[in-house]
Amino acid sequence: MGSLFDSTENLEDIGEIYDRMEANCPNPSSTSERLWEQRHARKIAPHNTGKETLLEKAVAMLASNDYMPGWFNQCPTASGIGDSARNRHSNVDLVHWDGKNKHARLIELKTGSDDPLSALRQVLGYGAVYIFCRTHKNELPLQGRPLMEARHISLEVVAPSFYYHGNYDLAGVVARMRQSLDKFDVGSRIDGLTMSLNVLAFPANFNELPFKNGEEVRLKCDTDNLTREGRIIRDAFNGLVSVA
């Protein structure tokens, strides 16, 4: 059995991605205890300066201290399914879970790496693997996972506004991907489920991270009291605006 994501990286149609996953793993199973787990993966090296990692870990730390309730990070989507060692980029960067409304946001977080089209393909893959896992829920260790009871899944790319500037037809790609979602007809596969694709940007005043390395993230976000830096991060996610 190969990797669930084999030959899906360049696809922009969720139906094609899903069919490829079914072909890659026709009899899915997993021994993982972390599949679709809502967790706060907070560990970060003090010298780490990767902006996406700093921002993601800041959210995890703020969430674990109840400053950003409902937020989680590094959610495993394909852990232990097929050749898990080859399931690259299979963890969702950030997840927001609204338990009352059973609404989940699966977020690909960007601060400058790759490009919007790659990010969109990646988050569409998360949508496909979610449907795959929910379709095979009884064959996989997913009992008791709240995310498997979602009524709506919002697939999102979140990045600074400048990330979306470039010579690519962003609106056209998003339109085609949304058409593929409509054609895929999620509700006919999982009764009562809907799925959307959203492209979001941080507020214009959120230009730079308020910390430079992992040590500063820990000092400013893993605290008993909400700091100025923590408030900046929280407000940036509360102020997301639609791009396409």
N, C-alpha and C positions, 0 to 999 in steps of 0.2 A: 504494500500500500504506500503510495507516494504522499507528498505533502498536500494538504487540503487546498492550498493556494497555488499549486503548480499551474503555470500557463494562464494565470488570471490577471497578472500585473498590468497588462496593457489594454484590458477590456473596459468598455464604457457602457455596457448594457448589463443590467443586473440579472436578467434572465440567462444570458450567456455565461456570466460568472457562476451563477447557481448551478447550471447544467454541468459546467466543468468540474465544480466541486463534487457533485454527485458521481461523476465519472472517476474522479481521483480517489474517492473514498466510498465505494458502493455499500460497504458494510461497516459503518463507523462504530468505533468504540474508543474509550479513553479510560485510563487509570488515574487521571489527574483529579486532585481534590480541589482545584482552583478554577475550573472552567466557569466562566461568567461570574466570577466572584467579585463582589463589591468590596474593594479594599483601599486602604491608605498606605501606599508604598512610599515611605518618607525618606528612606535612606539615601544620602547623597554625599559624595566625597567633598571635603572642605574646599579643595582646590578646583572643583568642577566649575567651568565658566560657560558651558553650553546654555544658550539662552532658553531654548525650548525646555530643557531639563530643569533649569532654575525655576521657570514659570510653572511647570507642571508640579514640581515638588512643593512650591509655595502654596499652590491650591490644596495639595494633599495635607500639608501641615495645618493650614487654616481650617480645613474641613474637619480634621481630627480634633481640633480644639473648639469646634462648634461655631466658628465664625463664618463658615460657608457650608451650612447643612445640606446634605443630599449629594455632595460632590465626592467623587472617588477617582482613582487614577490607575493606570496600568492594568486594565481589566482584561484577563486572558479570554480570547475568543475561540482558540483552537488548541488549547493545551492538551497534549497527549493524543490528539486525533491524527492518525496516520504517522508519517515521519515528522514528529513535532519539532525535531531539531532543524528542519528545513522550513518551518512555518514562520518565515521572517516577517517582522512588522505585523504580527498577528495580535498584539495587545493594543487595545484602544487607549489612547493617551489619557483622555478624561471622560468620565461618565457623570451625568447628573440624573438622579432618580427622584421623581415626584411620586412617592408611594400612594398618596391620596388619590391622584388621578391616573396612576399607573402609566406615567409618561416618562420615557427614557430618552436622554440625549447622548448619542455616541459621537465624540468629538475628536477629530484629527487636529492637533494644535500645531501651528506653524509660527515662526518668528522671522523666517528668511530663507530656510533651506528648501531645496527642491523647487517646485513651482505649483501654482494652483491646480493645474490639470492633473498632476501626479497625486496631489492631496485628495482631489475629488475621486479619482479612481480608487484610492486607498479606502476612503470612507464608504464608497459604494460597496467595496469588498466586505466591509464590516456588516453592511446590511444583508448581503448575501449569506455570510456565515451565520448571522443571527437566525435567518430563516432556516438554514440548514440544520442548525443545532436544535431549534424549536421543533422542526419537523421530525427530527430523530431524538426527541427529548427522552423517550422511554428507553433508548439504547445507550444513552450517555449519562454520566453522573451529574445530573442537573436538578435533582429533587431539592426543593427548598430554596431555589435561587429566585429571588423576587423578580429579577429581570426577565425571567421566562414567563412571567404573567403580565407583561406590558400590553397595554391596549394601543399605544402609539410609540413608534420609534422615530426620532428625529436624527437624521444623519447630518453632521455639521462639520464644516471646515471653519476654524476660527483663527484669525491672524490679524496683524496690524494692517491698516488700510493700504500702505505702500506695497504690501506683498502682492496685491492683485493688479498692480500696474505692470503692463508688459504687452508684448505683441502676440496675444492669443485671444481667440474668440471665446472668452469666458462665458458670456451669456448664451452663446450657441451650444457649448458643451453642456452647461447646466440644463438647458432646455431639452437636449437629447436624452440626458440621463433621467430627467423627470418623466419624459415620455416612456422610457424603458420601465420605470417604476409603475406607471399607469398600465402598461401592457402586461407586466408581470402579475398584476392583480394580487397583491399581498393578501387581501381579505379572503380570497377564494382558497388560499393555501392554509392560512391560520385564521380561523373564524374570529371576527371582531377586531383584527389587527389592522392598523394603518401605518404607513411609513412615508416620510417626507425627506427632501434633500434641501439643505440650507447653507448658504455661504455668508459668513458673518465677519465683521471687522470690529476691532476694539475702538473705543471712542478716540476722536482726533487728538485729545490731550494726553493719550497714553502712548508716548513715543519711546520711552526708555524704561527698562526694568529698574526698580528702586534698590537693587543689590547687584553685586558683581561676581559673586562666587557662592559655592554651596554653604560655606560657613556663615556668610551674611544672611542667606535665606533662613538658615536654622535660627539665627539670633533674632531675626525680625518677624518670623512667621510661626515658629514653634514656641509660642509664649502663652503665659497665663492671661495677658492683657492684649487687646488688639492694638497694634502699633500703627503709626502713620503709614509705614510701608505695607502692612497687611491690609489696611483700608484701601490703599491705592489698587491693590490686586483685586480685592473683592468688588470695588466699584467698577473696575474695568470689565469684569465679567457680567455685572449687572447692567452695564451700558452698551452691550453689543448691538450693532446695527446691521441691517441686511445689505448685502452688496449685490447679489443677483438672485 
